[in-house]
Every structure is written in structure tokens, then in C-alpha cells.
Amino acid sequence: MTSIRSVVQGVGSYLPKRVMTNEELSQMVDTSDEWIRERSGITQRHIAADDEYTSDLATAAALKAIENAGLSPQDINLIIVATTTPDLTFPSTATIVQEKLGIRDGAAFDIQAVCSGFIYAMHVADSMMKSGLYEHILVIGAETFSRILDWTDRTTCVLFGDGAGAMVLKRAEGGEQGVLNNFIRSDGRHCDLLYVDGGPSRTQTVGKVRMVGKQVFRYAVKDIAGAMRTCVEQAGLDIQEVNWMVPHQANQRILDGVGRQLGLKSEQVISTVALHANTSAASVPLAFDVAVKDGRIKRGDLTLLEAFGGGFTWGATLLRY
């Protein structure tokens, strides 16, 4: 029996026009360009306009991915949006995107796994594709993280930004291209190390991001490296066969640490964190789109995606582009 594969047919991304530099941030909170660069590698981040919502960013990235795939919105059967910053508590941001794209058929829903959201969404999309019921699935990571930042807390507000990235997956039977394996995990024991201090049920507020940075860093490097090794091994491959690592763009030190643990060369690790900071669920597809568009990631390349987020949640996706 021929196996069904989820092949990346199109990619796209979107960043809001407004750019906030480290220098600008230093006028708002007790920090400096040198302090931010040294600890995170970030030089700037993009901030959504007041009338620009997560669904707007997601729709802009989706349209680019659909165009890149050579399709029209009507070809999409399913939309999955990974986000921690939805337009509304409900309906899902995915259904709002569905309406903005003019899609009248199919289904749409959100996934919430914070920074790991896109990896979780890829796992779900790949599983649903293998059911044989879908031809084209649109997977989006989109965030307006600036809306949940405490701009007086220099340990968090300097690290995050807004953006969106998208992939169109198409069903293919057999062949070498496509998603080869997914691996996701979570550990709720550490939920107090990276969280938002509000929510509809507990506080009836949106809340702000809180983080114990040193602890998050320690767990992130260990768990991400382990997940990536496992993901590759389960696919019957070796980590040295991987051409590219596309990590969650949280912190350059984490990217460097994971790359070293896996024995990958620095030039194999796609890094865009300096230009858009941590865009949570959007960061992996954003970085992937950049590397495809600039010619680094080419068709046939074995590519390993990974992310780590609040919860804790983490995971990896291995695909041959």
C-alpha cells in the first residue's frame, strides 16, 4: 500500500511594517542595545499596528504561501492556526482567517502550544493528511505577542515581536519529499517558569508574559536536542544526514547551544532571531520562508524544525523539502 506524505508545496511569511529597535526600547525600559544583543542576539523586532490583528498577519502570510504553491484559496481544505494571541477568545482565529480568505468549504481551528504551536500544528496536519480526506492543508503560525508584554519588564519585553508564517501542505502518494516524522512532548510541572498571568477562567483578564529565563534556557537546550535526535532516529536516519536545522527563534544562545549538542555546523542552523526576535508560534515558519526565499533550503534538502515553549511544550518535525 502506498503511503501518503504531506509535502510542503508553498511557504510565506509576513512582518508588520513598524520596526522597534533596541535603541528605541532603551528609551522605554532600563536596558541597552549591548545588553539585549549580548543576552539574546536580537537587534530589532516588528510590532503590529493598533488596528492590525493576529488574523491580519496570518492572512497576509497565508496569501503568500498559497501564491507560492501555485494555488487559490479555494483549493485549501483545512486551516490550522497556531497562536497564543488570538483575535478573540472565540471564535477561533482560523475561522476568521478562513472568512478573510473567502473560503466557504472545509474546516478551520486553532492550536495553542505557545512557541511550539507550529510544530504541534504540523503534527496534527500531517496526521489528518494521512487520513486521506484532505488535499491541501494550510498551516499558519501567527502572533501579536506585543499585546501581552509588560513593557516595564526588561527580562521579557526585549525578547518578543509580532509576525506570521505559513505553509501549504499537499497530499502526495509515495515519493521522497514530505514530512518524514513528527515528535512532540510536554511537561506541565514547569508551567510556572514561562506563563501569562491572566486568562478568562482564572482572572477574567488577558494577562502579561512572565518568565524565569535561566531555568527556561536550561530546559530548552536539553529537551530540544533530545527531541530532535529522537525525531530523526524514529525516521531511521542519522542527525548527520540533516542539511538544515530551522529552530524556534527565541534566543541566539539557545540556537548555538542546540547546534553544538547535535554536532551541526553553525551555517546549518537557520537564524533570523536578530531581525524579528521571538515571534512565538510564527518563528519557525518565518525562518523557513526566509531560508527558502534566499536559496539556502532547496528542494530535496533534509530539514529539521524544532521549537520549545511555555507549558513546557517542545517538539520537532523532520521533512524533506
C-alpha positions in Angstrom: 0.0 0.0 0.0 1.4 3.4 -1.0 1.9 5.8 2.0 0.5 9.3 2.0 3.0 12.1 2.5 2.5 15.8 3.5 4.6 17.7 1.0 5.4 21.4 1.6 4.1 23.0 -1.6 4.2 26.7 -0.7 5.6 28.9 2.0 5.0 32.6 3.0 5.5 35.0 5.8 4.6 38.5 7.0 6.1 41.0 9.4 4.3 44.2 10.4 5.8 47.4 9.0 6.7 49.0 12.3 10.2 48.1 13.5 11.2 48.7 17.1 15.0 48.8 17.6 16.9 48.0 20.8 17.8 51.7 21.0 14.1 52.6 21.0 13.4 50.1 23.7 16.2 51.6 25.8 14.2 54.8 26.0 11.2 52.8 27.4 12.8 50.5 29.9 16.1 50.1 31.8 18.1 48.3 29.1 20.6 48.9 26.3 21.4 47.7 22.8 24.5 46.0 24.1 22.6 44.3 27.0 20.0 42.9 24.6 22.4 41.7 21.9 24.7 40.0 24.4 21.9 38.0 26.0 19.7 37.2 23.1 21.3 38.2 19.8 18.3 40.4 19.0 18.7 43.8 17.3 15.1 44.6 16.5 11.5 43.3 16.4 8.3 44.1 14.5 5.2 45.5 16.2 1.7 45.2 14.8 -0.2 48.4 14.3 -3.1 49.2 16.6 -5.7 48.1 14.0 -3.7 45.1 12.9 -4.7 41.8 14.5 -3.3 38.3 14.6 -5.8 37.2 11.9 -4.5 40.0 9.6 -0.9 38.8 10.0 -2.0 35.2 9.4 -4.0 36.1 6.3 -1.1 38.0 4.8 1.3 35.1 5.3 -1.3 32.6 4.1 -1.9 34.5 0.8 1.8 34.5 0.1 2.1 30.8 0.8 -0.9 30.0 -1.3 0.5 32.0 -4.2 3.9 30.4 -3.8 2.1 27.0 -4.0 0.5 28.0 -7.3 -3.0 27.6 -5.8 -6.0 29.7 -5.0 -7.6 30.0 -1.5 -10.5 27.8 -2.8 -8.0 24.9 -3.1 -7.5 24.8 0.7 -9.5 22.1 2.5 -8.3 22.7 6.1 -6.8 25.6 8.0 -4.8 25.2 11.3 -3.6 28.3 13.1 -1.1 28.0 15.9 -1.4 31.1 18.1 -1.3 32.2 21.8 -2.6 35.7 20.9 -6.0 35.0 19.1 -8.1 37.9 17.9 -10.9 36.9 20.3 -11.4 34.2 23.0 -13.7 32.7 20.4 -14.4 32.1 17.5 -11.0 30.7 16.6 -8.6 32.9 14.6 -8.5 30.1 12.0 -12.2 30.6 11.2 -11.6 34.4 10.9 -8.7 33.7 8.5 -11.0 31.3 6.6 -13.5 34.1 6.1 -10.9 36.7 5.1 -9.5 34.3 2.5 -13.1 33.8 1.1 -13.0 30.0 1.7 -16.5 28.6 2.1 -15.7 24.9 2.3 -13.5 22.8 4.6 -12.7 23.3 8.2 -10.6 25.6 10.4 -9.4 25.5 14.0 -6.7 26.9 16.3 -3.9 25.1 18.3 -2.4 26.6 21.4 1.1 25.3 22.4 2.8 28.7 22.7 6.1 28.7 20.9 5.8 25.1 20.0 2.4 25.7 18.4 3.6 25.4 14.8 5.3 22.1 15.4 2.2 20.8 17.1 0.1 22.1 14.2 2.4 20.3 11.7 2.0 17.0 13.6 -1.8 17.4 13.6 -1.9 18.4 9.9 0.3 15.5 8.9 -1.9 13.1 10.8 -5.0 14.5 9.3 -3.5 14.4 5.8 -2.8 10.7 6.2 -6.5 10.1 6.8 -6.8 10.7 3.1 -9.6 13.3 3.5 -7.5 16.4 2.6 -5.7 17.5 -0.5 -4.3 20.8 0.7 -3.8 21.9 4.3 -2.8 25.5 5.3 -0.7 25.6 8.5 -0.1 29.0 10.0 1.8 30.3 13.0 0.8 33.9 13.8 1.2 36.1 16.9 0.7 39.6 18.1 2.8 38.9 21.2 3.4 42.6 21.8 -0.2 42.7 23.2 0.7 40.5 26.2 4.0 42.1 27.1 4.7 44.1 30.2 6.7 47.0 28.7 8.3 47.7 32.2 9.8 44.2 32.5 13.1 44.2 30.6 13.5 40.4 31.1 10.6 39.7 28.7 9.7 42.8 26.6 13.0 42.9 24.8 12.7 39.3 23.6 9.4 39.2 21.7 7.9 40.6 18.5 4.9 40.1 16.1 4.7 38.2 12.9 3.3 35.2 10.9 4.5 32.4 8.8 2.6 29.8 6.7 3.0 26.5 4.8 0.7 24.9 2.3 0.9 21.1 2.6 -0.3 18.9 -0.3 -1.1 15.3 -0.3 1.3 13.1 -2.2 1.4 9.3 -2.5 4.9 7.8 -2.1 8.0 9.7 -3.2 10.8 11.0 -1.1 9.6 14.5 -0.4 7.4 15.5 2.6 7.1 15.2 6.3 9.0 12.1 7.5 8.4 12.2 11.2 6.9 14.4 14.0 7.8 14.3 17.7 6.0 16.3 20.4 6.2 16.3 24.2 5.1 18.4 27.2 5.7 18.7 30.9 3.2 20.7 33.0 5.4 20.6 36.1 7.3 23.6 34.8 4.3 25.8 33.8 5.3 28.4 36.4 8.6 29.1 34.6 7.1 30.6 31.5 3.4 31.7 31.5 0.9 34.5 31.2 -0.6 35.7 34.5 -4.1 36.0 33.2 -6.9 34.2 31.5 -10.7 34.1 31.1 -11.4 31.5 33.7 -8.9 32.5 36.4 -8.6 36.3 36.3 -11.0 37.4 33.5 -8.1 39.3 32.0 -5.6 38.8 29.2 -2.5 39.0 31.5 1.1 39.5 30.7 4.1 37.3 30.0 6.2 36.1 32.9 9.4 34.1 32.7 12.2 32.7 34.7 14.8 33.0 32.0 17.8 31.0 33.3 15.6 27.9 34.0 13.9 28.1 30.7 17.2 28.2 28.9 18.5 25.2 30.8 15.5 23.0 29.9 15.2 24.3 26.4 18.7 23.3 25.3 18.4 19.8 26.8 14.8 19.0 25.7 15.1 20.4 22.2 18.3 18.5 21.5 16.8 15.3 22.8 13.6 15.8 20.7 15.5 16.4 17.5 17.6 13.3 18.0 14.6 11.2 18.7 12.6 12.6 15.7 15.5 11.8 13.3 16.1 8.3 14.8 12.4 7.4 14.6 12.6 8.2 10.9 15.5 5.7 10.5 18.0 8.4 9.8 21.1 9.9 11.4 21.4 13.5 12.6 24.5 14.0 10.4 22.3 13.4 7.3 20.3 16.6 8.2 21.1 19.5 5.8 19.3 22.3 7.8 18.0 23.0 11.2 15.2 25.5 11.4 14.8 26.3 15.1 12.3 28.3 17.1 13.9 31.8 17.1 13.9 32.5 20.8 17.5 33.3 21.7 20.7 33.0 19.7 22.4 31.4 22.6 19.8 28.6 22.6 20.3 28.1 18.9 24.0 27.9 19.3 23.8 25.5 22.3 21.4 23.1 20.5 23.5 23.2 17.3 26.6 22.3 19.3 24.9 19.4 21.1 23.8 17.9 17.8 27.2 18.4 16.2 25.8 20.6 13.4 27.8 23.4 11.8 26.7 27.0 12.7 26.0 27.6 9.0 23.5 24.7 9.0 21.4 26.5 11.7 18.9 29.0 10.2 18.9 32.1 12.4 16.6 35.1 11.9 16.1 36.0 15.6 18.2 39.2 15.2 15.7 40.7 12.9 12.4 39.8 14.3 13.0 38.5 17.9 10.9 35.7 19.3 7.6 35.6 17.4 6.4 32.5 19.3 4.4 30.1 17.0 5.3 32.2 14.0 9.1 32.0 14.3 9.7 28.5 12.7 7.7 29.2 9.5 9.1 32.7 9.3 12.7 31.4 9.4 11.9 28.6 7.0 10.4 31.0 4.5 13.4 33.3 4.7 15.8 30.4 4.1 13.7 29.1 1.1 13.5 32.5 -0.5 17.2 33.3 -0.1 18.1 30.0 -1.7 19.7 28.2 1.2 17.0 25.5 1.6 16.4 23.8 -1.7 14.1 21.0 -2.9 15.3 17.7 -1.6 17.1 19.1 1.4 16.5 17.2 4.7 15.3 19.8 7.1 14.7 19.6 10.9 12.3 22.0 12.5 12.1 22.4 16.3 10.5 24.5 19.0 10.2 24.9 22.8 7.5 26.9 24.6 5.6 27.5 27.7 3.9 24.6 29.3 6.6 23.3 28.9 5.9 22.1 25.3 8.5 21.1 22.8 8.9 19.0 19.6 10.4 18.5 16.2 9.4 17.9 12.6 11.7 16.2 10.1 10.8 16.9 6.4 12.4 16.6 3.0 11.6 19.9 1.3 
